Amino acid sequence: ERDTATPNSGPISSRDMPGVCFPADTEGVRSTSAFGKEVFSAVAAALGDEPLAQAIVSEKDWRHTYNAHMLKVFEAQLRADPAVALASLKKGLEKATAMDFEPKDGTPAVPLAVAGSI
């Protein structure tokens, strides 16, 4: 049975929800791919796997191939000393939380670590 006490205002747009926007590139395009590539390349570099880090950065089809790169990162973590693997995860988290995100309320961009408390 339909609830008629609350009028249907249609679907909620993500623009209407509180939160932050992914960082924009130099052309103003917001890309989750760019974010993921930066974070996972930082993890690979922290593991000492510069070829993997470079492969991640230079990947042209991240949207369709990220899973293969992630698998390589995870496999490298499994082979690494546990302290190095943990340090690589921390490096990825540091990279992610240091990147500037724009709060949807229009205030200036801030690092994700700060945006999470807005």
PyRosetta script that sets phi, psi and omega in degrees:
from pyrosetta import init, pose_from_sequence

init()
pose = pose_from_sequence("ERDTATPNSGPISSRDMPGVCFPADTEGVRSTSAFGKEVFSAVAAALGDEPLAQAIVSEKDWRHTYNAHMLKVFEAQLRADPAVALASLKKGLEKATAMDFEPKDGTPAVPLAVAGSI")
pose.set_psi(1, 137.3)
pose.set_omega(1, -176.8)
pose.set_phi(2, -80.6)
pose.set_psi(2, 137.1)
pose.set_omega(2, 176.7)
pose.set_phi(3, -80.4)
pose.set_psi(3, 110.0)
pose.set_omega(3, -178.3)
pose.set_phi(4, -93.7)
pose.set_psi(4, -6.7)
pose.set_omega(4, -179.8)
pose.set_phi(5, -72.7)
pose.set_psi(5, -27.9)
pose.set_omega(5, 179.8)
pose.set_phi(6, -111.2)
pose.set_psi(6, 114.3)
pose.set_omega(6, -179.7)
pose.set_phi(7, -65.0)
pose.set_psi(7, 145.8)
pose.set_omega(7, 179.6)
pose.set_phi(8, -80.2)
pose.set_psi(8, 114.5)
pose.set_omega(8, -179.2)
pose.set_phi(9, -97.2)
pose.set_psi(9, 11.1)
pose.set_omega(9, 179.0)
pose.set_phi(10, 87.6)
pose.set_psi(10, 179.5)
pose.set_omega(10, -178.0)
pose.set_phi(11, -68.4)
pose.set_psi(11, 149.2)
pose.set_omega(11, 178.2)
pose.set_phi(12, -84.6)
pose.set_psi(12, 127.3)
pose.set_omega(12, 177.6)
pose.set_phi(13, -81.6)
pose.set_psi(13, 148.1)
pose.set_omega(13, 177.0)
pose.set_phi(14, -62.8)
pose.set_psi(14, -23.5)
pose.set_omega(14, 177.9)
pose.set_phi(15, -67.1)
pose.set_psi(15, -25.8)
pose.set_omega(15, -178.4)
pose.set_phi(16, -86.4)
pose.set_psi(16, -8.5)
pose.set_omega(16, -177.5)
pose.set_phi(17, -92.0)
pose.set_psi(17, 146.0)
pose.set_omega(17, 177.1)
pose.set_phi(18, -67.3)
pose.set_psi(18, 157.5)
pose.set_omega(18, 177.6)
pose.set_phi(19, 148.0)
pose.set_psi(19, -157.4)
pose.set_omega(19, -179.1)
pose.set_phi(20, -129.5)
pose.set_psi(20, 160.3)
pose.set_omega(20, 176.4)
pose.set_phi(21, -103.2)
pose.set_psi(21, 142.6)
pose.set_omega(21, 176.3)
pose.set_phi(22, -59.8)
pose.set_psi(22, 154.3)
pose.set_omega(22, -179.7)
pose.set_phi(23, -59.5)
pose.set_psi(23, 145.4)
pose.set_omega(23, 176.8)
pose.set_phi(24, -94.2)
pose.set_psi(24, 146.5)
pose.set_omega(24, 176.3)
pose.set_phi(25, -82.1)
pose.set_psi(25, -173.2)
pose.set_omega(25, -176.7)
pose.set_phi(26, -62.9)
pose.set_psi(26, -19.6)
pose.set_omega(26, 178.6)
pose.set_phi(27, -99.3)
pose.set_psi(27, 5.0)
pose.set_omega(27, 178.3)
pose.set_phi(28, 86.0)
pose.set_psi(28, 6.3)
pose.set_omega(28, -179.5)
pose.set_phi(29, -85.1)
pose.set_psi(29, 131.7)
pose.set_omega(29, 177.6)
pose.set_phi(30, -95.6)
pose.set_psi(30, 124.9)
pose.set_omega(30, -174.1)
pose.set_phi(31, -133.7)
pose.set_psi(31, 121.4)
pose.set_omega(31, 172.7)
pose.set_phi(32, -70.6)
pose.set_psi(32, -25.8)
pose.set_omega(32, 178.2)
pose.set_phi(33, -64.5)
pose.set_psi(33, -46.8)
pose.set_omega(33, 179.6)
pose.set_phi(34, -60.1)
pose.set_psi(34, -41.9)
pose.set_omega(34, 178.5)
pose.set_phi(35, -60.9)
pose.set_psi(35, -50.2)
pose.set_omega(35, -178.9)
pose.set_phi(36, -61.8)
pose.set_psi(36, -41.0)
pose.set_omega(36, 179.8)
pose.set_phi(37, -63.6)
pose.set_psi(37, -42.3)
pose.set_omega(37, 179.9)
pose.set_phi(38, -64.9)
pose.set_psi(38, -43.6)
pose.set_omega(38, -178.3)
pose.set_phi(39, -67.0)
pose.set_psi(39, -48.8)
pose.set_omega(39, -177.0)
pose.set_phi(40, -71.7)
pose.set_psi(40, -28.9)
pose.set_omega(40, 175.2)
pose.set_phi(41, -69.4)
pose.set_psi(41, -34.0)
pose.set_omega(41, 176.2)
pose.set_phi(42, -65.3)
pose.set_psi(42, -38.9)
pose.set_omega(42, 177.6)
pose.set_phi(43, -64.2)
pose.set_psi(43, -46.6)
pose.set_omega(43, -179.6)
pose.set_phi(44, -62.6)
pose.set_psi(44, -41.9)
pose.set_omega(44, 179.1)
pose.set_phi(45, -63.6)
pose.set_psi(45, -39.4)
pose.set_omega(45, 178.8)
pose.set_phi(46, -66.4)
pose.set_psi(46, -23.9)
pose.set_omega(46, 175.8)
pose.set_phi(47, -81.8)
pose.set_psi(47, -5.8)
pose.set_omega(47, -178.4)
pose.set_phi(48, 84.2)
pose.set_psi(48, 13.0)
pose.set_omega(48, -179.0)
pose.set_phi(49, -103.1)
pose.set_psi(49, 76.2)
pose.set_omega(49, -179.0)
pose.set_phi(50, -62.0)
pose.set_psi(50, -38.5)
pose.set_omega(50, 177.0)
pose.set_phi(51, -59.7)
pose.set_psi(51, -39.4)
pose.set_omega(51, 178.0)
pose.set_phi(52, -68.1)
pose.set_psi(52, -43.0)
pose.set_omega(52, 178.5)
pose.set_phi(53, -58.5)
pose.set_psi(53, -42.9)
pose.set_omega(53, 179.8)
pose.set_phi(54, -69.0)
pose.set_psi(54, -37.6)
pose.set_omega(54, 177.6)
pose.set_phi(55, -62.4)
pose.set_psi(55, -38.4)
pose.set_omega(55, 178.9)
pose.set_phi(56, -66.1)
pose.set_psi(56, -48.7)
pose.set_omega(56, -178.7)
pose.set_phi(57, -61.0)
pose.set_psi(57, -39.7)
pose.set_omega(57, -174.6)
pose.set_phi(58, -89.5)
pose.set_psi(58, -1.5)
pose.set_omega(58, -180.0)
pose.set_phi(59, -61.5)
pose.set_psi(59, 125.1)
pose.set_omega(59, -178.9)
pose.set_phi(60, -87.8)
pose.set_psi(60, -20.6)
pose.set_omega(60, -175.7)
pose.set_phi(61, -122.2)
pose.set_psi(61, 50.3)
pose.set_omega(61, -175.9)
pose.set_phi(62, -54.3)
pose.set_psi(62, -40.7)
pose.set_omega(62, -177.1)
pose.set_phi(63, -54.1)
pose.set_psi(63, -36.5)
pose.set_omega(63, -176.9)
pose.set_phi(64, -102.8)
pose.set_psi(64, -9.2)
pose.set_omega(64, -175.9)
pose.set_phi(65, -123.0)
pose.set_psi(65, 0.7)
pose.set_omega(65, -176.5)
pose.set_phi(66, -57.8)
pose.set_psi(66, -33.4)
pose.set_omega(66, -177.6)
pose.set_phi(67, -62.4)
pose.set_psi(67, -36.5)
pose.set_omega(67, 178.4)
pose.set_phi(68, -67.3)
pose.set_psi(68, -40.3)
pose.set_omega(68, 178.1)
pose.set_phi(69, -67.5)
pose.set_psi(69, -41.3)
pose.set_omega(69, 178.4)
pose.set_phi(70, -62.2)
pose.set_psi(70, -41.5)
pose.set_omega(70, 178.3)
pose.set_phi(71, -59.5)
pose.set_psi(71, -42.2)
pose.set_omega(71, 178.4)
pose.set_phi(72, -64.0)
pose.set_psi(72, -39.0)
pose.set_omega(72, 177.1)
pose.set_phi(73, -63.8)
pose.set_psi(73, -46.1)
pose.set_omega(73, -178.8)
pose.set_phi(74, -64.3)
pose.set_psi(74, -39.7)
pose.set_omega(74, 177.4)
pose.set_phi(75, -64.2)
pose.set_psi(75, -39.9)
pose.set_omega(75, 177.5)
pose.set_phi(76, -64.3)
pose.set_psi(76, -37.2)
pose.set_omega(76, 177.2)
pose.set_phi(77, -65.4)
pose.set_psi(77, -38.8)
pose.set_omega(77, 178.8)
pose.set_phi(78, -65.7)
pose.set_psi(78, -33.4)
pose.set_omega(78, 179.2)
pose.set_phi(79, -79.5)
pose.set_psi(79, -21.6)
pose.set_omega(79, -174.6)
pose.set_phi(80, -77.2)
pose.set_psi(80, 159.9)
pose.set_omega(80, 169.7)
pose.set_phi(81, -57.4)
pose.set_psi(81, 139.2)
pose.set_omega(81, -177.9)
pose.set_phi(82, -54.0)
pose.set_psi(82, -37.2)
pose.set_omega(82, 179.7)
pose.set_phi(83, -66.1)
pose.set_psi(83, -37.5)
pose.set_omega(83, 178.5)
pose.set_phi(84, -69.6)
pose.set_psi(84, -41.5)
pose.set_omega(84, 178.6)
pose.set_phi(85, -61.4)
pose.set_psi(85, -44.8)
pose.set_omega(85, 178.6)
pose.set_phi(86, -63.6)
pose.set_psi(86, -42.5)
pose.set_omega(86, 178.7)
pose.set_phi(87, -61.9)
pose.set_psi(87, -35.4)
pose.set_omega(87, 179.5)
pose.set_phi(88, -67.0)
pose.set_psi(88, -39.1)
pose.set_omega(88, 177.3)
pose.set_phi(89, -64.6)
pose.set_psi(89, -41.3)
pose.set_omega(89, 177.9)
pose.set_phi(90, -63.4)
pose.set_psi(90, -38.5)
pose.set_omega(90, 178.9)
pose.set_phi(91, -63.5)
pose.set_psi(91, -41.6)
pose.set_omega(91, 176.8)
pose.set_phi(92, -63.2)
pose.set_psi(92, -42.7)
pose.set_omega(92, 178.5)
pose.set_phi(93, -64.8)
pose.set_psi(93, -42.1)
pose.set_omega(93, 177.1)
pose.set_phi(94, -60.2)
pose.set_psi(94, -43.5)
pose.set_omega(94, 179.4)
pose.set_phi(95, -61.2)
pose.set_psi(95, -47.2)
pose.set_omega(95, -178.3)
pose.set_phi(96, -63.4)
pose.set_psi(96, -45.9)
pose.set_omega(96, -175.1)
pose.set_phi(97, -77.5)
pose.set_psi(97, -15.5)
pose.set_omega(97, 177.5)
pose.set_phi(98, -86.4)
pose.set_psi(98, -18.3)
pose.set_omega(98, -178.7)
pose.set_phi(99, -70.7)
pose.set_psi(99, 141.5)
pose.set_omega(99, -178.9)
pose.set_phi(100, -76.9)
pose.set_psi(100, 131.8)
pose.set_omega(100, 175.4)
pose.set_phi(101, -121.6)
pose.set_psi(101, 151.3)
pose.set_omega(101, -179.7)
pose.set_phi(102, -102.9)
pose.set_psi(102, 118.0)
pose.set_omega(102, 175.0)
pose.set_phi(103, -60.6)
pose.set_psi(103, 142.9)
pose.set_omega(103, -177.7)
pose.set_phi(104, -68.4)
pose.set_psi(104, -11.4)
pose.set_omega(104, -179.8)
pose.set_phi(105, -81.1)
pose.set_psi(105, 2.8)
pose.set_omega(105, 175.9)
pose.set_phi(106, 91.2)
pose.set_psi(106, -3.2)
pose.set_omega(106, 177.7)
pose.set_phi(107, -71.2)
pose.set_psi(107, 160.7)
pose.set_omega(107, -176.9)
pose.set_phi(108, -59.4)
pose.set_psi(108, 155.7)
pose.set_omega(108, 179.4)
pose.set_phi(109, -61.5)
pose.set_psi(109, 142.9)
pose.set_omega(109, 179.3)
pose.set_phi(110, -140.0)
pose.set_psi(110, 158.3)
pose.set_omega(110, 174.8)
pose.set_phi(111, -57.2)
pose.set_psi(111, 147.5)
pose.set_omega(111, -178.7)
pose.set_phi(112, -55.6)
pose.set_psi(112, -34.1)
pose.set_omega(112, 178.4)
pose.set_phi(113, -59.4)
pose.set_psi(113, -34.3)
pose.set_omega(113, 178.7)
pose.set_phi(114, -83.1)
pose.set_psi(114, -41.4)
pose.set_omega(114, -177.6)
pose.set_phi(115, -59.0)
pose.set_psi(115, -31.3)
pose.set_omega(115, 179.9)
pose.set_phi(116, -64.6)
pose.set_psi(116, -19.0)
pose.set_omega(116, -179.5)
pose.set_phi(117, -101.3)
pose.set_psi(117, 2.1)
pose.set_omega(117, -179.7)
pose.set_phi(118, -81.9)
pose.dump_pdb("model.pdb")
